Amino acid sequence: MASIRDLKKDIKHMNEHFIQECYIHLAYSPPLNQENVLDIISDAIQLRDDTLKKLNSSTALMERKNRKVYFRNLVSNYYDGIVELTERLNSLSY
């Protein structure tokens, strides 16, 4: 399992990359879609903040096996959230 520090870096990097894609989409989208793209960016930032908050929560009292499952589920939920946001971004028409 990766360290918590590496997980945080990966989450931040993936979120920055996704937000860059949103800004590129924002630059080339019609004015009608701009509000939707800004909402998607806001949701991406909220997803990152919630995931990092859960990642930072104290897991010292958990058993090792439970900790692994907790982090695996946390990362899986984050990736699913990014995929959903990407689908929302791609569904916007030019």
C-alpha positions in Angstrom: 0.0 0.0 0.0 1.2 3.5 -0.8 2.0 5.8 2.0 -0.6 8.5 3.0 1.8 11.2 1.8 1.8 9.5 -1.7 -1.9 9.2 -1.7 -2.3 12.9 -0.9 0.1 13.8 -3.7 -1.8 11.6 -6.2 -5.1 13.0 -5.2 -3.9 16.6 -5.5 -2.2 15.9 -8.8 -5.2 14.2 -10.3 -7.5 17.0 -9.2 -5.1 19.7 -10.6 -5.1 17.9 -13.9 -8.8 17.6 -14.0 -9.3 21.3 -13.2 -6.9 22.2 -16.0 -9.0 20.2 -18.4 -12.1 22.1 -17.1 -10.4 25.4 -17.8 -9.5 24.3 -21.3 -13.1 23.3 -21.8 -14.2 26.6 -20.4 -12.0 28.5 -22.8 -13.5 26.8 -25.9 -17.1 26.3 -24.7 -20.0 28.6 -25.6 -21.1 31.1 -23.0 -24.1 29.0 -22.1 -21.9 26.1 -20.8 -19.6 28.3 -18.7 -21.7 28.2 -15.6 -22.0 24.4 -15.8 -18.2 24.1 -16.1 -17.7 26.3 -13.1 -20.1 24.1 -11.1 -18.1 21.0 -12.1 -14.9 22.8 -11.0 -16.5 23.6 -7.7 -17.6 20.0 -7.2 -14.1 18.7 -8.0 -12.6 21.0 -5.4 -15.2 19.8 -2.9 -14.5 16.2 -3.7 -10.7 16.8 -3.2 -11.3 18.6 0.1 -13.6 15.9 1.4 -11.3 13.1 0.4 -8.3 14.7 2.0 -10.2 15.4 5.2 -11.2 11.7 5.4 -7.6 10.8 4.6 -6.3 13.0 7.4 -8.8 11.6 10.0 -7.3 9.6 12.7 -7.1 5.9 11.8 -4.7 5.0 14.6 -7.3 3.1 16.6 -8.2 0.9 13.6 -6.7 -2.5 13.1 -4.3 -2.7 10.2 -6.6 -4.8 8.1 -9.5 -2.4 8.6 -7.2 0.6 7.8 -6.3 -1.0 4.4 -9.9 -1.5 3.6 -10.7 2.1 4.7 -8.0 3.6 2.5 -8.9 1.3 -0.5 -12.5 2.4 -0.3 -11.6 6.0 0.1 -9.4 6.0 -3.0 -12.0 4.0 -5.0 -14.7 6.5 -4.1 -12.4 9.4 -5.1 -11.7 7.8 -8.5 -15.4 7.1 -9.1 -16.1 10.7 -8.2 -13.5 12.0 -10.7 -14.9 9.7 -13.4 -18.4 11.0 -12.8 -17.2 14.6 -13.0 -15.3 13.8 -16.2 -18.5 12.3 -17.7 -20.4 15.4 -16.7 -17.8 17.6 -18.4 -17.8 15.5 -21.5 -21.6 15.5 -21.7 -21.6 19.3 -22.2 -22.1 20.2 -25.8 -20.0 22.6 -27.7 
